[in-house]
Amino acid sequence: MKTRTIRIQVVILLVLALLSTSVFMAQADFGTGWTAEYFANANLQPPAVFQQGEPNGVNLNWGFGSPNPAVPIDNFSARFTSTQIFNQGTYEFVVTSDDGIRVFIDNVLVLDKFIGRPQTTDRFQIALTAGAHNLVVEYFESIDTALVQVQWFQIAGATPTAIIGGGGTVATPFGTPPPTVVYTGPLATVSGVRGLALRTGPYVGASFITTLPGETSYPVLARNIDEGVYNWYLLRVGERTGWASGRFLQVSVPPEALPLQGSIFDQINDVPERNATAITRAVMRLRSRPSDRVPVLAELPWGAVVPILGRTVQAGTNRWYQVRYEGQIGWIAAPWVTAQGEIFSVPIR
């Protein structure tokens, strides 16, 4: 009887281990919408010799080859950039490379192993607030095989710790939530949809920040009527603010009681040109803001070549380009444009 009991306990433990492993693995994420720049040297020295999107994340194994014939099979480097949406919590990042790698999150260096070495896996944990965070991965290949992989897992209830296998460097938490404050002002409640996009500006083409779940309420700070169809409302979501369409918001006060307010899109016309251009593949309408619902400033002919000054991103893809045409600055839809030059250096709005 005792032996049978022990066997049952062993089976239960094995099942629990398998289940916990399955749950942990199900949380693995490589992100989406990465962009990659490759350099024909081991120190990221420009210009880039090859650029492409990496929609499925940084999970690349070139063996004894390289990403492209323009990139040498040895002594090359790469920079991968993306904006990813995280839930609030602590995440464990698992990073594998052959040879060296650096990882930045919101311009903070959290892993620095930019050295020649065989295939090695590093781990670190870090606390992130809810919303969008910028990730940059810098990698170089010396000789022999080339691979790089970056994935992360959300760890419920965990506390940030030192980097494991990273030489003892501590990943400093950032974005710590402020003390709880009782809010008594006007609220906006998501209504009629399961989720509502929060954006960087009051336009359907503004960059995506996060999704607000249905039937949730947020402090509402201001409104904007630039699109002329629906009010857009400026909401406070956690530590940051963003804009959501009033079409799917129930506001606790009359809209007229909220102040009218502009956005970052009102402040970026006087920006320097980048080394990037857009070539139109159709007759294009130049609009005052990144939206089909705002006024048309001019019409660009097919084949027009214009400098790109800014861009908006949704689902990891460029959605609108800010350009200058015949002295006017406005926005054109990115799907009908061929972008050339250093597009990854163009700021995301």
C-alpha positions in Angstrom: 0.0 0.0 0.0 2.8 2.4 0.9 4.6 1.7 -2.4 1.4 2.3 -4.3 0.9 5.7 -2.5 4.4 6.7 -3.4 3.9 5.9 -7.1 0.7 7.9 -7.1 2.5 10.9 -5.6 5.3 10.6 -8.2 2.7 10.5 -11.0 1.0 13.6 -9.6 4.3 15.5 -9.3 5.2 14.6 -12.9 1.8 15.8 -14.2 2.0 19.0 -12.3 5.6 19.6 -13.6 4.4 19.0 -17.2 1.4 21.3 -16.7 3.5 24.1 -15.2 6.1 23.7 -18.0 3.3 24.0 -20.6 1.8 27.1 -19.0 5.3 28.7 -18.8 6.1 27.9 -22.5 2.7 29.2 -23.6 3.7 32.6 -22.3 6.8 32.9 -24.6 6.7 35.9 -26.9 9.0 37.1 -29.6 7.0 40.2 -30.4 5.9 41.3 -33.9 6.8 44.1 -36.3 10.5 44.2 -35.9 12.7 46.1 -38.3 16.3 45.0 -39.0 19.4 46.9 -40.3 22.5 44.9 -41.3 26.0 46.2 -41.5 29.1 44.9 -43.4 31.2 45.2 -40.2 31.1 43.9 -36.6 30.5 47.3 -34.9 27.3 48.7 -36.5 29.2 51.2 -38.5 26.8 52.8 -41.1 25.7 52.7 -43.8 23.4 49.6 -43.6 23.9 47.3 -46.5 20.6 45.5 -46.1 17.3 46.3 -44.4 14.1 44.3 -44.0 11.2 43.6 -41.7 11.2 40.7 -39.2 7.5 40.3 -38.6 7.9 37.1 -36.5 10.5 38.5 -34.1 14.2 38.2 -33.5 14.4 34.4 -33.9 17.1 33.9 -36.6 19.6 31.2 -37.3 21.8 31.7 -40.4 24.1 28.8 -39.7 27.3 29.4 -41.7 25.6 31.9 -43.9 24.3 35.5 -43.7 20.9 37.3 -43.9 21.5 38.5 -47.5 24.3 38.3 -50.2 25.0 42.0 -49.4 26.0 40.9 -45.9 29.3 39.1 -45.4 29.1 35.6 -43.8 31.5 36.7 -41.0 32.1 39.9 -39.2 28.7 41.5 -39.7 26.4 43.2 -37.3 22.7 44.1 -37.0 20.3 46.3 -35.2 16.7 45.2 -34.5 14.1 47.7 -33.4 10.5 47.5 -32.5 7.7 48.9 -30.3 6.0 46.2 -28.2 2.9 46.3 -26.0 3.3 44.8 -22.5 0.9 44.2 -19.7 2.1 45.6 -16.3 4.2 43.1 -14.5 7.7 41.5 -14.4 9.1 39.8 -17.4 12.0 37.4 -17.9 13.9 37.9 -21.1 15.8 34.9 -22.6 18.4 36.0 -25.1 20.6 33.6 -27.1 23.4 34.7 -29.4 26.5 33.6 -31.3 28.4 35.9 -31.0 27.7 39.2 -29.1 24.5 41.0 -28.1 23.2 44.1 -26.4 19.6 44.8 -25.4 18.0 48.2 -24.7 14.5 48.8 -23.3 13.2 52.4 -23.5 16.8 53.5 -24.1 18.0 51.7 -20.9 20.9 49.2 -21.5 19.7 46.0 -19.7 22.1 43.4 -21.2 25.6 44.1 -22.5 27.4 41.0 -23.9 28.8 42.6 -27.1 31.8 40.2 -27.1 33.0 37.4 -29.3 31.8 34.0 -27.8 30.2 30.7 -28.8 26.4 30.3 -28.6 25.3 31.5 -25.1 22.0 32.1 -23.4 21.5 35.1 -21.0 18.5 35.8 -18.9 17.3 38.8 -17.0 14.1 40.0 -15.3 12.7 43.5 -15.4 9.5 45.3 -14.4 7.5 47.0 -17.1 4.5 49.2 -16.9 1.4 48.6 -19.1 1.6 50.0 -22.6 4.2 50.5 -25.4 7.9 50.0 -24.8 10.7 50.5 -27.3 13.1 47.5 -27.7 16.5 47.7 -29.5 18.7 44.6 -30.0 22.2 45.0 -31.3 24.1 41.9 -32.5 27.3 41.0 -34.1 28.7 37.9 -35.7 32.4 37.1 -35.7 33.2 33.7 -37.3 31.5 30.3 -37.8 27.8 30.0 -37.0 25.5 33.0 -36.7 22.3 33.1 -34.7 20.3 35.5 -32.5 17.1 34.9 -30.5 15.2 37.2 -28.1 12.1 36.1 -26.3 10.3 37.0 -23.1 7.8 35.6 -20.6 5.6 37.4 -18.1 6.2 36.1 -14.6 3.2 36.6 -12.4 4.0 38.1 -9.0 7.8 38.0 -9.5 10.2 40.7 -8.5 13.1 41.9 -10.7 16.4 40.2 -10.0 20.0 40.3 -11.1 20.8 39.2 -14.7 21.3 35.4 -14.7 24.4 34.6 -16.6 25.0 38.3 -17.3 28.0 38.9 -15.0 25.8 40.0 -12.0 24.6 43.2 -13.6 21.3 44.3 -12.1 18.5 45.2 -14.4 17.2 48.4 -12.8 13.4 48.6 -12.7 11.9 51.7 -14.3 8.4 53.1 -14.7 7.4 52.2 -11.1 3.7 53.0 -10.7 3.0 56.1 -8.6 1.1 55.8 -5.3 -2.6 55.2 -5.6 -4.6 58.4 -5.9 -8.4 58.5 -5.6 -9.7 60.1 -8.8 -13.0 62.0 -8.7 -13.1 63.7 -12.1 -14.9 62.8 -15.3 -14.6 59.2 -16.6 -14.9 57.6 -20.1 -16.1 54.1 -20.3 -15.4 51.8 -23.2 -18.8 50.7 -24.5 -20.2 48.6 -27.4 -16.9 46.9 -28.3 -14.7 44.2 -26.7 -11.6 46.4 -27.1 -10.8 50.0 -28.2 -7.5 51.2 -29.6 -5.6 53.9 -27.6 -3.5 56.0 -30.0 -0.8 58.7 -29.9 -3.1 61.2 -31.5 -6.8 61.9 -32.2 -6.7 60.3 -35.6 -7.5 56.8 -37.0 -4.0 56.7 -38.5 -2.1 57.7 -35.4 0.3 55.1 -33.9 -1.2 52.3 -31.8 -0.4 52.2 -28.1 -2.6 49.5 -26.5 -6.1 48.1 -26.4 -8.6 49.2 -23.8 -10.8 46.3 -22.7 -14.6 46.7 -23.0 -16.6 48.1 -20.1 -13.5 49.6 -18.4 -13.3 53.3 -17.3 -10.5 55.8 -17.5 -10.0 59.4 -16.4 -10.8 61.7 -19.4 -8.8 64.9 -19.6 -9.7 66.6 -22.8 -11.3 66.2 -26.3 -10.4 66.9 -29.9 -12.6 67.4 -32.9 -10.1 67.6 -35.7 -11.6 64.7 -37.6 -15.0 66.3 -37.5 -16.9 63.0 -37.3 -16.5 61.9 -33.6 -15.0 63.5 -30.6 -11.7 62.0 -29.6 -10.9 61.9 -25.9 -7.6 62.1 -24.2 -7.5 59.4 -21.5 -5.1 58.6 -18.7 -4.3 54.9 -18.7 -1.9 54.0 -16.0 1.1 56.3 -16.1 0.6 57.6 -19.7 -2.0 59.3 -21.8 -3.4 58.5 -25.2 -6.4 59.2 -27.5 -9.4 57.0 -28.1 -12.4 57.5 -30.4 -15.5 58.8 -28.8 -17.6 56.5 -31.0 -17.1 53.8 -28.4 -16.8 55.8 -25.2 -19.5 56.8 -22.8 -18.4 60.0 -21.0 -19.7 60.9 -17.6 -20.0 64.6 -18.4 -21.3 66.5 -21.5 -18.5 66.7 -24.1 -18.6 70.5 -24.0 -17.6 70.4 -20.4 -14.2 69.1 -21.4 -11.5 71.4 -22.8 -10.5 71.2 -26.4 -6.8 70.2 -26.7 -4.3 69.6 -29.5 -1.8 66.8 -29.7 1.8 66.1 -30.7 0.7 66.2 -34.3 0.3 70.0 -34.0 3.9 70.4 -32.9 6.0 68.4 -35.5 5.8 70.3 -38.7 9.1 72.1 -38.1 11.3 69.0 -38.1 14.5 68.3 -39.9 14.6 66.0 -43.0 15.9 62.5 -42.6 17.8 60.5 -45.2 14.6 58.9 -46.3 12.3 59.5 -49.3 8.9 58.3 -50.4 8.0 57.5 -54.0 4.3 57.5 -54.7 2.8 54.5 -56.6 -0.5 56.3 -57.2 -2.0 59.7 -57.2 -1.9 60.6 -53.5 -3.8 63.0 -51.3 -1.7 65.0 -48.9 -3.7 65.5 -45.7 -3.2 67.7 -42.8 -3.1 64.8 -40.3 -2.8 61.0 -40.6 -6.4 60.4 -41.3 -8.8 60.1 -44.3 -11.2 62.3 -42.3 -9.2 65.5 -42.3 -8.8 68.2 -45.0 -6.7 67.6 -48.2 -3.9 70.0 -48.6 -2.6 69.0 -52.1 -2.5 66.1 -54.5 0.8 64.3 -55.3 1.2 62.9 -58.8 2.2 59.3 -59.4 5.9 58.9 -59.1 6.5 62.0 -56.9 9.6 61.8 -54.8 9.3 63.6 -51.4 11.3 63.5 -48.1 9.9 61.6 -45.2 9.8 63.5 -41.9 7.8 61.2 -39.7 5.7 58.1 -39.6 2.9 56.3 -37.7 3.0 52.6 -36.9 0.2 50.1 -36.4 0.6 46.4 -35.9 4.3 46.8 -36.6 3.7 48.3 -40.0 4.1 51.9 -41.2 0.6 53.3 -41.7 1.2 57.0 -42.6 4.2 59.1 -43.7 4.7 62.7 -42.9 6.2 64.4 -46.0 7.1 67.8 -47.5 5.6 68.5 -50.9 6.0 71.9 -52.7 6.5 73.7 -49.4 3.6 72.0 -47.6 3.9 69.4 -44.9 1.3 66.8 -44.5 0.6 63.1 -44.4 0.2 60.4 -47.1 -0.9 56.8 -46.7 2.1 54.5 -46.4 0.6 51.4 -48.2 0.7 53.3 -51.6 4.3 54.5 -51.2 7.8 53.0 -51.8 10.1 54.1 -49.0 13.8 54.4 -49.6 16.8 55.4 -47.5 17.2 55.2 -43.8 13.5 54.8 -43.0 14.3 53.3 -39.6 15.8 56.6 -38.5 12.5 58.4 -39.1 10.7 59.1 -35.8 7.5 57.3 -35.0 4.7 59.7 -34.0 
